[in-house]
Amino acid sequence: MKIWNTYTNQLEDFVPKREKEVSMYVCGPTVYDHIHIGNARPVIFFDTVTRYFSSLGYHVRFASNFTDVDDRIIERARKEQRTELEVGDYYIRQFLEAAESLGSKTDYIQPRVTEYMDKIIDFIQELVEKEAAYVVDGDVFFRVSKVAEYGHLSNRNLDELQAGARIELNQRKESPLDFVLWKKTDSGIHWHSPFSDGRPGWHTECVVMVDSIFHSEIDIHGGGSDLVFPHHENEIAQAIVSRHHRLARYWLHNGRLNIDGAEMHKSEGNALFVKDLPGDKRAFRLFMLSTHYRSPINFRFESLSVYENEWKKLENTIKSLFRNSELATDQTPIQDRELAMIQQYETQFIEAMELDFNTPNAITALWGLTKQANIFLKEKASGATLKKTVDQLRAMLDILGVPVCVKSLSADEKKLFAEWETLRLKKEWAKADELRKELQKRELL
């Protein structure tokens, strides 16, 4: 398997630290509002990565955090006259519901910043003692000069960073590149520390949670491309000084998602929340995975409608395959030619996923097998052939996180189908239509 490592800026063989185990951490949401479809992209992609590793027999330890300490949460709490923890709890529940609606699993490790405050304070104190951080009037800043390779992840040198317009000027810093580890404040939720009463800077939180959960350098750290600098760059800097590693061996970043050609921002009112997405969200997930994860996506409702139609066709094919395989009287073993047809699409799917999780090519293999499945149905292939085809399609769909659920038939239901088929052969259309309506009522067609 090869994956693109942002840190080395190249495609690399994936070799986990431990055989058949993968440790992975992805930066999660700041829980002050509902998530929009741009926020959903890493949720969908890294869930697919987890599913693929699991399908290969890897034990995946996956963690993604909730940032429940933030100025925006404090502002929302004041506006709604609730505590910050109440706001955080509410939007965490909303996030998990949205993730599940997108087909993503939610049974992973879910650390919250507020649960790690003692460890965060101890970690900052450790950096101060190592002279990698310094205190100014209760605020604590990280000393970037202590990290020779600072800027490596984002492929920028120190001179470029110094001159960059994104660097906030602060006369209290030793260098404009130094970043906040602890902010002195008595407004909103805050904690007591040796430096002052206050709360942590964003860049420290994930480092501490990764270290506390995994106790070592992890295999994969992921997130959106907007996190490369400064967030992930600053995480690496702290890990190098404190733990003598770069936090993760492989850094994966998904591209941005725009809406109608413009960047999506909640503050500008052009964000489309996941909860407001129309139609079957499995179609939206297919739409998202139909672009390579490192490439940008431009969302338009017209594009989504195309995937809605394609998804309905795919779902109908799966259901028809499943029913026909159950009801088939011909149980001739699958022929070598038919097996080879199925396996060629399986191979294409695996090769695509093995090459930097190329989900667009994997979906192309899925469509190819779906087309072949319809040929098998038209040719009235044996039950064994239909079952092998539907099993392979469902395996692909499970990895992509878009399952089609079809209930197995009871003995009485099989008898009902047989009666319906007999009436159709006899061209007794009125009676056949009554049975068809009954089958539809039972959601069997």
C-alpha positions in Angstrom: 0.0 0.0 0.0 1.2 3.5 -0.9 0.0 6.7 0.7 0.9 10.4 0.1 2.8 11.7 3.1 2.4 15.5 3.5 5.5 15.6 5.7 7.8 14.2 3.0 5.7 15.5 0.1 5.8 12.2 -1.7 4.1 8.8 -2.2 5.5 6.3 0.3 5.0 2.6 1.1 2.8 2.3 4.2 4.6 0.3 6.9 2.8 0.5 10.3 4.9 0.4 13.5 3.2 -2.9 14.5 2.3 -5.6 12.1 -1.5 -5.6 11.4 -2.1 -2.7 13.7 -2.8 0.9 12.7 -2.9 3.9 15.1 -4.6 7.0 13.7 -5.7 10.4 15.0 -7.7 13.0 13.1 -8.4 16.5 14.3 -12.1 16.8 15.1 -14.6 19.7 15.3 -14.7 22.7 17.6 -18.2 22.1 19.0 -20.0 25.5 18.9 -22.3 24.8 15.9 -23.6 22.1 13.5 -21.1 20.8 11.0 -21.3 21.8 7.4 -20.6 19.6 4.4 -16.9 20.9 4.3 -16.4 19.7 7.8 -17.9 16.4 6.7 -15.2 15.6 4.2 -12.6 14.3 6.7 -15.3 12.5 8.6 -16.2 10.6 5.5 -12.7 10.1 4.1 -11.0 8.9 7.3 -13.9 6.6 8.1 -13.3 5.0 4.7 -9.6 4.7 5.5 -10.5 2.9 8.7 -13.0 0.6 7.0 -10.4 -0.3 4.4 -7.7 -1.1 6.9 -10.2 -3.2 8.9 -11.2 -5.1 5.7 -7.6 -6.1 5.4 -7.5 -7.5 8.9 -5.8 -4.6 10.6 -6.7 -3.7 14.2 -7.3 0.0 13.9 -7.1 2.3 17.0 -8.7 5.4 15.7 -9.2 8.6 17.8 -10.7 12.0 16.8 -11.1 14.7 19.4 -13.7 17.3 20.3 -12.4 20.8 21.0 -14.8 21.9 23.7 -12.7 24.9 24.9 -12.8 27.8 22.5 -13.8 31.5 22.4 -16.6 30.7 19.9 -18.1 28.2 22.4 -17.9 30.8 25.2 -19.7 33.3 22.9 -22.4 30.8 22.0 -22.9 29.9 25.7 -23.4 33.6 26.6 -25.8 34.1 23.7 -27.9 31.0 24.6 -27.5 31.5 28.4 -26.0 28.0 28.9 -22.7 26.8 30.3 -19.8 26.1 27.9 -20.0 22.4 28.8 -23.8 22.3 28.0 -23.1 23.9 24.6 -20.3 21.4 24.0 -22.4 18.4 25.0 -25.2 19.5 22.7 -23.1 20.0 19.6 -21.1 16.8 20.2 -24.4 14.9 20.1 -25.3 16.8 16.9 -22.0 15.9 15.3 -22.3 12.2 16.1 -25.8 12.2 14.6 -24.5 13.9 11.5 -21.6 11.5 11.2 -23.9 8.5 11.5 -26.3 9.9 8.9 -23.3 10.0 6.5 -22.6 6.4 7.1 -19.5 7.0 9.3 -18.9 4.9 12.4 -18.9 6.6 15.8 -17.5 3.9 18.0 -14.0 5.3 18.0 -12.0 7.0 20.8 -13.4 10.5 21.4 -11.3 12.6 23.7 -12.5 16.0 24.9 -10.1 18.8 25.7 -11.8 19.5 29.0 -11.0 15.9 30.1 -7.3 16.4 29.6 -6.7 19.8 31.3 -4.4 18.5 34.0 -2.2 16.7 31.4 -2.2 19.8 29.2 -1.0 22.0 32.1 1.7 19.5 33.0 2.8 19.3 29.4 3.1 23.1 29.1 5.1 23.2 32.4 7.4 20.5 30.9 8.0 22.7 27.9 8.8 25.7 30.1 11.2 23.7 32.1 13.0 22.6 28.9 13.2 26.3 27.9 11.1 25.5 24.8 8.4 27.8 26.2 8.4 31.0 28.2 5.9 32.9 30.4 5.0 36.5 29.8 2.5 38.0 32.3 0.6 34.8 32.7 0.6 33.9 29.0 2.9 31.1 27.7 4.5 31.0 24.3 6.3 28.3 22.5 9.8 29.1 21.4 9.9 28.1 17.7 13.7 28.7 17.5 14.1 25.5 19.5 13.0 23.5 16.5 15.4 23.5 13.5 13.0 21.8 11.2 10.1 24.1 11.8 8.2 24.6 8.6 9.1 21.2 7.1 5.4 20.0 7.0 4.1 23.0 5.3 7.3 23.2 3.1 8.1 26.8 4.1 11.4 28.2 5.4 11.7 30.5 8.4 12.3 33.6 6.3 9.1 33.0 4.4 7.2 32.5 7.6 8.7 35.5 9.2 7.6 37.7 6.3 4.2 36.0 5.9 1.1 38.1 6.2 -0.5 35.4 8.4 1.9 36.0 11.3 0.3 37.9 14.0 2.4 40.8 15.4 2.7 40.6 19.2 5.4 42.7 20.9 5.4 40.4 23.9 6.7 37.5 21.8 10.4 36.8 21.4 9.7 36.0 17.7 6.6 36.6 15.6 6.5 32.9 14.9 6.1 31.9 18.6 2.7 30.7 19.3 0.4 30.6 22.4 0.3 27.5 24.6 -1.6 29.1 27.5 -3.7 32.3 27.5 -4.3 34.2 30.8 -8.0 35.1 31.2 -10.8 35.1 33.7 -13.6 35.3 31.2 -15.6 32.2 30.3 -14.5 28.8 31.3 -10.9 28.8 32.7 -8.6 26.7 34.9 -5.9 27.4 37.5 -2.3 26.7 36.4 1.2 27.6 37.6 1.3 30.4 35.0 -2.1 32.0 35.5 -5.8 31.3 35.5 -6.7 30.8 31.9 -7.1 28.2 29.2 -4.9 26.4 26.7 -3.9 27.3 23.2 -5.4 25.2 20.4 -2.1 23.8 19.1 -1.2 22.0 22.4 -4.4 20.1 22.9 -4.1 17.5 20.2 -0.4 16.8 21.1 -1.4 16.0 24.6 -4.3 13.8 23.7 -2.3 11.8 21.1 0.5 11.3 23.7 -2.0 10.3 26.4 -4.0 7.9 24.3 -1.2 6.2 22.2 1.9 6.8 24.4 4.1 7.0 21.4 4.5 8.2 17.8 1.4 7.1 15.9 1.1 5.8 12.3 -1.2 8.3 10.8 -2.3 11.9 11.7 -4.9 13.4 9.5 -7.1 16.4 8.9 -8.1 19.0 6.4 -5.4 20.8 4.3 -6.2 24.0 6.1 -4.7 22.5 9.3 -1.2 21.9 7.7 -0.1 25.4 8.9 -0.1 26.5 11.6 -1.9 23.8 13.5 -0.1 20.6 12.5 3.2 22.4 12.1 2.9 23.6 15.7 1.9 20.1 16.9 5.0 18.6 15.3 7.2 21.3 16.9 6.0 20.5 20.4 6.3 16.8 19.9 9.9 17.1 18.6 11.0 19.0 21.7 9.0 17.0 24.3 9.0 13.5 22.8 11.8 13.5 20.2 9.5 12.4 17.4 7.2 14.2 14.9 4.0 12.8 16.5 3.1 10.7 13.4 5.0 8.8 10.7 2.5 9.7 8.0 0.5 12.9 7.7 -2.6 12.8 5.5 -4.6 15.9 4.5 -7.8 16.1 2.5 -8.6 19.0 0.2 -11.1 21.8 0.7 -14.7 21.7 -0.3 -16.2 24.9 -1.8 -19.9 25.6 -2.6 -20.8 27.0 -5.9 -17.2 28.0 -6.4 -16.8 29.9 -3.2 -15.2 29.0 0.1 -17.8 28.0 2.7 -17.8 29.9 6.0 -20.4 29.8 8.8 -19.7 33.4 9.6 -20.6 34.5 6.0 -23.9 32.5 6.0 -23.0 30.4 2.9 -22.5 27.1 4.8 -24.7 24.1 4.1 -25.1 22.0 7.2 -25.1 18.2 7.0 -28.4 18.1 8.7 -30.0 20.1 5.9 -28.7 18.0 3.1 -31.6 16.8 0.9 -32.2 13.2 -0.2 -30.3 10.0 0.6 -27.0 10.9 2.3 -25.4 7.8 0.9 -25.6 9.5 -2.5 -23.8 12.5 -1.0 -21.1 10.2 0.5 -20.6 8.7 -3.0 -20.3 12.2 -4.4 -17.6 13.1 -1.9 -15.6 9.9 -2.5 -15.8 10.4 -6.3 -13.1 13.0 -6.0 -9.6 12.0 -4.8 -9.3 13.1 -1.2 -6.3 15.4 -1.8 -8.1 17.3 -4.6 -10.6 20.2 -4.0 -14.3 19.6 -4.5 -16.9 22.1 -5.7 -20.3 21.3 -4.5 -23.4 22.0 -6.6 -26.9 20.6 -6.1 -27.0 19.7 -9.7 -24.0 17.4 -9.2 -25.6 15.8 -6.2 -28.8 15.0 -8.1 -26.7 12.9 -10.6 -25.4 10.8 -7.7 -28.9 10.5 -6.3 -30.0 8.9 -9.6 -26.9 6.6 -9.8 -27.4 5.5 -6.2 -31.0 4.5 -6.8 -30.0 2.4 -9.8 -27.2 0.8 -7.7 -29.6 0.1 -4.8 -32.2 -1.5 -7.1 -29.5 -3.7 -8.7 -28.3 -4.9 -5.3 -31.8 -5.7 -4.2 -32.6 -7.5 -7.4 -29.4 -9.5 -7.2 -30.1 -10.5 -3.7 -33.7 -11.5 -4.3 -32.9 -13.5 -7.4 -30.0 -15.3 -5.8 -32.4 -16.3 -2.9 -35.1 -17.4 -5.3 -32.9 -19.1 -8.0 -33.8 -22.7 -8.7 -30.6 -23.1 -10.8 -27.8 -23.7 -8.3 -25.1 -24.6 -10.9 -21.7 -23.8 -9.6 -20.2 -20.5 -10.8 -18.3 -20.8 -14.1 -14.7 -19.9 -14.3 -15.5 -17.2 -16.9 -18.1 -15.6 -14.6 -15.8 -15.8 -11.6 -13.0 -14.1 -13.6 -15.4 -11.3 -14.5 -16.2 -10.6 -10.9 -12.6 -10.9 -9.7 -11.3 -8.4 -12.3 -13.4 -5.7 -10.7 -12.4 -6.8 -7.2 -8.8 -6.5 -8.2 -9.4 -3.0 -9.7 -11.1 -1.9 -6.5 -8.3 -3.1 -4.3 -5.6 -1.7 -6.6 -7.3 1.7 -6.4 -7.5 1.7 -2.6 -3.9 0.5 -2.3 -2.7 3.5 -4.3 -3.3 6.4 -1.8 -6.9 5.5 -1.2 -8.0 6.4 -4.8 -11.8 6.2 -4.1 -12.7 7.6 -7.5 -11.1 4.6 -9.3 -12.6 2.3 -6.7 -16.0 3.6 -7.5 -15.3 3.1 -11.2 -14.7 -0.6 -10.4 -18.0 -0.6 -8.4 -19.9 0.8 -11.4 -18.2 -1.8 -13.6 -19.3 -4.7 -11.4 -22.8 -3.2 -11.2 -23.1 -3.2 -15.0 -21.9 -6.8 -15.1 -24.4 -7.7 -12.4 -27.2 -6.4 -14.6 -25.9 -8.6 -17.5 -25.9 -11.6 -15.2 -29.6 -10.8 -14.2 -30.6 -10.5 -17.9 -28.9 -13.7 -18.8 -30.6 -15.5 -15.8 -27.2 -16.6 -14.3 -27.2 -19.3 -11.7 -27.9 -18.6 -8.0 -24.3 -19.2 -7.2 -23.1 -16.6 -9.7 -25.6 -14.0 -8.5 -24.7 -14.6 -4.8 -21.0 -14.2 -5.5 -21.7 -11.0 -7.4 -23.9 -9.5 -4.7 -21.4 -10.5 -2.0 -18.6 -8.7 -3.8 -20.7 -5.6 -4.4 -21.7 -5.5 -0.8 -18.0 -5.9 0.3 -17.1 -2.9 -1.8 -20.0 -0.8 -0.5 -19.2 -1.6 3.1 -15.6 -0.3 2.6 -17.0 2.9 1.0 -19.6 3.2 3.8 -22.7 3.0 1.7 -24.3 -0.3 2.6 -27.6 -1.6 1.0 -29.6 -3.4 3.6 -31.9 -6.2 2.2 -33.9 -8.4 4.5 -33.7 -12.2 3.8 -36.9 -13.9 2.8 -38.9 -16.1 5.0 -40.3 -19.4 3.7 -43.8 -17.8 3.4 -42.3 -14.8 1.5 -40.5 -17.1 -0.9 -43.8 -18.9 -1.5 -45.4 -15.5 -2.2 -42.7 -14.7 -4.8 -43.2 -18.1 -6.4 -46.9 -17.4 -6.8 -46.3 -14.0 -8.2 -43.9 -15.5 -10.8 -46.4 -18.2 -11.7 -49.2 -15.7 -12.3 -46.9 -13.6 -14.5 -46.0 -16.6 -16.6 -49.7 -17.4 -17.0 -50.2 -13.7 -17.9 -52.8 -13.3 -15.2 -51.8 -9.7 -14.8 -54.6 -8.5 -12.5 -53.8 -11.1 -9.8 -50.1 -10.7 -10.4 -50.4 -7.0 -9.8 -52.2 -7.6 -6.5 -49.3 -9.8 -5.3 -46.8 -7.2 -6.5 -48.5 -4.6 -4.4 -48.4 -6.9 -1.4 -44.7 -7.5 -1.9 -44.1 -3.8 -2.2 -46.1 -3.2 1.0 -43.8 -5.6 2.8 -40.8 -3.7 1.3 -39.6 -6.9 -0.5 -39.5 -5.2 -3.9 
